[in-house]
Amino acid sequence: MAENRYSDADLKEFEELIHSKIKLAREDLDQLKRSLSHQDDNTTDDTSPTFKMMEDGSETMSKEETAQLASRQEKFIISLENALLRIKNKTYGVCRQTGKLIAKERLRLVPHATLSIEAKQNQ
């Protein structure tokens, strides 16, 4: 009979991995937020008007990209936190489509995965 959940030792390993990924993701998110709020900024306030106009357009585009990255990072953190809930409920690592265990190798690379490779390919 195939296993339908990971052992407590396996879950502990994944929990530690996820906590370390959350820590790094939050550090990245903080840096992106600082960038958006211009805390670490070198502005063009003292440059010529023509250059400033070109720079402002570039800055707007860069701000939008940074905001998108921050949004993606927030979603990633939420996904990791949801994975921690699945560990607590002992449902972590079970494919939500097939009900089979997701390969450990996949979970080590994508710890917030909820689909096995097989299910992901069938999407």
DALIN-V89878 format. One record per residue. N is the residue number from 0. PHI is phi in degrees with one decimal (NA if undefined). OMEGA is omega in whole degrees, 0 to 359 (999 if undefined). D_FIRST is the distance of its C-alpha to the first C-alpha in whole Angstrom. Layout:
# DALIN-V89878
n = <N/N>
phi = <PHI/PHI>
omega = <OMEGA/OMEGA>
d_first = <D_FIRST/D_FIRST>
This chain:
# DALIN-V89878
n = <0/1/2/3/4/5/6/7/8/9/10/11/12/13/14/15/16/17/18/19/20/21/22/23/24/25/26/27/28/29/30/31/32/33/34/35/36/37/38/39/40/41/42/43/44/45/46/47/48/49/50/51/52/53/54/55/56/57/58/59/60/61/62/63/64/65/66/67/68/69/70/71/72/73/74/75/76/77/78/79/80/81/82/83/84/85/86/87/88/89/90/91/92/93/94/95/96/97/98/99/100/101/102/103/104/105/106/107/108/109/110/111/112/113/114/115/116/117/118/119/120/121/122>
phi = <NA/-75.8/-69.8/-111.7/-161.0/-81.4/-67.3/-60.7/-64.9/-63.1/-62.3/-64.2/-60.3/-66.4/-61.2/-64.0/-60.7/-66.2/-60.5/-68.4/-67.9/-62.7/-59.4/-64.5/-64.5/-67.8/-63.3/-62.1/-63.1/-60.3/-64.5/-63.4/-65.4/-63.4/-63.3/-68.0/-91.2/63.1/-67.0/-111.2/-98.7/-113.8/-90.7/-108.3/-60.0/-102.9/-106.1/-65.1/-58.4/-64.0/-63.4/-61.9/-63.3/-64.9/-65.5/-62.2/-63.3/-65.1/-64.7/-62.1/-62.0/-64.4/-62.5/-62.6/-64.1/-65.2/-63.6/-64.8/-62.6/-63.2/-63.7/-63.7/-66.0/-62.8/-63.9/-62.3/-62.1/-61.3/-61.7/-67.1/-64.8/-64.6/-63.1/-62.2/-64.8/-65.5/-64.2/-59.8/-83.9/61.9/-111.6/-65.2/85.9/-100.3/-63.0/-73.1/-99.4/-97.7/79.8/-89.7/-70.6/-78.5/-57.1/-57.8/-60.0/-65.0/-67.0/-69.4/-83.6/-129.6/-65.2/-97.1/-61.7/-119.6/-125.0/-73.7/-58.1/-57.3/-67.8/-64.4/-69.7/-82.5/-71.1>
omega = <181/177/178/174/178/179/179/178/177/180/179/178/180/179/179/178/182/178/179/178/177/180/179/181/178/177/177/180/178/179/178/179/177/179/179/182/177/179/182/191/168/186/179/183/183/182/183/183/181/179/180/180/178/181/179/178/178/180/179/178/180/178/179/178/179/178/177/178/178/179/178/180/177/178/178/179/178/178/178/178/176/177/177/177/178/176/180/180/181/175/182/175/178/181/182/180/184/183/179/177/174/182/180/181/179/182/177/179/182/188/179/182/176/178/173/178/180/180/180/179/180/181/999>
d_first = <0/4/7/9/12/14/15/19/20/19/20/23/24/23/26/28/28/29/32/33/33/34/37/38/38/40/43/43/43/46/48/48/49/52/52/53/55/57/57/57/59/62/64/67/69/72/72/74/73/72/69/68/68/66/64/63/61/59/58/57/55/54/53/51/49/48/48/45/44/44/42/39/39/39/36/34/35/34/30/30/31/28/25/27/26/23/22/24/22/19/18/19/17/15/17/19/19/16/14/12/13/16/17/18/21/22/22/24/27/26/25/26/24/22/21/19/21/20/21/24/25/25/27>
